[in-house]
């Protein structure tokens, strides 16, 4: 059986990049590979004409990673009753929308 070294699952539709899963084994985290993977996904989204994007993730999974890349958690300031504490949704950084 093949072993995965990590990857991104998502897609584009109607001008929106959607990232559903980002995975890297712990041994590869902090090496810049995740940053390069996200940059490649954003570049492909731009090539496809996307002007916005979202990342769906569990809120405790690497929030600093997405924020360092310029993504903003759009659920962070909502009242707790309006959202689940388990979900984080990040919107695409504005600089990508301008390209």
N, C-alpha and C positions, 0 to 999 in steps of 0.2 A: 504494500500500500504506500502510495506517495505521501510524503510529509510536507505540510505547508510551512513556508517561511514567513507567512503573513500576507496581508492584502487588504483591499478595500472592496466593499460591495455597495453598489448604488446604481444610479442611472440619471438620465436627463430626460426631461419631457416639458414641452411648452415653455422653454426658457428657464427651467429650474433644475439645478443640480441637487440631487438627493443622495446623501451618504447614509447608508443604513448600518454599516459595520466597518470598523477599522480594527485590524488585529495585527499585532506583532508579538512573537514570543518574548518573554522577559529578557532573554539573552541579547536581543537586538534592540531593546528599548534604550533610548538615550544616545543612539549612534547617529541620528540624523536621517535614518531610513524612513521613519514615519513622516517626517517633515517633507522629504522628497516625494513620498507617495501622495500626500495631500496636494503638493504643488502640481504633480502630474495630473491628478484628478481635476484640479481647478483649471489647469491649462486646457485639458480636453473639454471641459465645460465651456470655456470661452470659445474654443474652436467650433463647438456646436451651437454657439449663439446664446448661451445662458447668461442672464443678467442678475440672477439671484440664486441662492442655494441654502440648504438646510442640512444639518447633521443631527440625526436622532441617536441618542445614546442614554445610557443609565447615568444619572447625575454624578455618581461617585467615580466613574471611569474617566480618568485623565482630563479633568476639566482644565487644568493649567496648560495642557498640550494644545487644545483647541484655542484657548484664549491667547497663547503666545503666537499662534498663527493668524490672529486677528479676527477670529470668530467670536460672536457675542451671544451669550445665553439669554434668549428672549423670554424665558419663563422665570428667570431668577427674581424678578421684582413683582411677580404676581402674588396675590394673597395665597396662602397655602391651600385654602379651600377651593381655589380655582384650578389647581393643577395637582398632579401627583408628585410626591417627593422623589420618586424613582426615575423620573424622566427629565432629561435636559435637551433642549432644542437650541441649536446654534445657528445663527444666520450668517450668511456669507459676508465677508469683510467688504467694506465699501470700495476699496481700491480695485477689487476684482470686477465690480459692477461697472466701473468706469472704463475698463479696457475694451 
